[in-house]
Amino acid sequence: MLYLDNAATSRKKPISVYRRLMEKTVFGSQNAGRGSHKLSIRGMRDVIDAQDTVAELFRISRPQNIAFTMNATYALNMAIRGTLNEGDHVIATEMDHNSVLRPVYEWGDFTIVKANREGVVDPVDIERAIRPNTKLIACTHASNVCGSLQDAEEIGSIARRSGVLFLLDAAQTAGCAVVDAGKLNVDLLAFSGHKGLMGPLGTGGLYVREPKLLKPIITGGTGSLSDSVSQPRFMPDMLHSGTINTPAIAALADGVKYVLRHGAEEIGEKERELAEYVITELKNMGTVTVYGSENRIGTAAFNVGTLPSEAVAEALEPRFAVRAGYHCAPLAHKALGTSGRGAVRVSFGAFSKKSEAKKLIDAVYKIAKRG
């Protein structure tokens, strides 16, 4: 099977990631920071190394302000629920994933900024949505449905000028685009570890510019201030309650090091070229509709004629692993005009090949021809 679902998770990873995960699971680090014995200290060093590596990628000056989580969803929930207080208003967008939308809808006082038919949000509309009590702007960097990139730099500038916190969801761009925390004026940056960063499943993280901006929503043992019943208010301990997955975090660091060696921009360019190749060929088929903007990551969404997206994905199996349906982003489909049936999504990764894209094009052509 040809794997073309890297927006969900990267399947093939650098060999160093597998080796590190095995080494640390079987022989290596134990519960980081829980004790003074050498195994615990070794685990803490692994976590610090991972923080330093991620900080280098995102150009973060204070690596200690990076906490590791189970995934980007946990990080986004920590950021949203941890910043809002009674009376606060939050802004999100139609292109956001349910990991943003669901906690925002549960909060109650929110504005959802619309996107255009290409899945792009106008920063001016975000600025217009700001109220005197707006506390947070949450925005995805790139759509997980169609790959459209948002103008995160301009949105960050608006937030900073307005005195509003800016939360950037970099789940889709980490590892395949330049994500400069300072240049983008992010206050909170959520990322997935198992997608473009090519770490193991169950990894992600949250960068917090200033710990005082956030209150922890999960509290417990941190290995620090253990003589107190109060949660530490310094990073990363503030967000590292309980045992963290040190072997996976150590392996994630190896994935990030691969990205640093090869360049996120260069990896992303390769992925975009494959997506654009597929999109160009699909558009030439006549009965195929492609969604999203030209400014995109290496993800493409399409439908064939009037066929349900699930039927197309089923026809592509077992040769291709793609995703159909709503991709946990219902409002994005409203913006794109695909609410009735979702869309087929193909997403390329660092190890994808043009030959795989060519085979997919041929397969979709046969489906379109059959109608």
Secondary structure, 3 states (H helix, E strand, C coil): CEECECCCCCCCCCHHHHHHHHHHHHCCCCCCCCCCCHHHHHHHHHHHHHHHHHHHHHCCCCHHHEEEECCHHHHHHHHHHHHCCCCCEEEEECCCCHHHHHHHHHHCCEEEECCCCCCCCCHHHHHHHCCCCEEEEEEECECCCCCEECCHHHHHHHHHHHCCEEEEECCCCECCECCCCCCCCCCEEEEECCCCCCCCCCCEEEEECCHHHCCCCCCCCCCCCCCCCCCCCCCCHHHCCCCCCHHHHHHHHHHHHHHHHHCHHHHHHHHHHHHHHHHHHHHCCCCEEEECCCCECCEEEEEECCCCHHHHHHHHCCCEECECCCCCCHHHHHHHCCCCCCCEEEECCCCCCHHHHHHHHHHHHHHHHHC
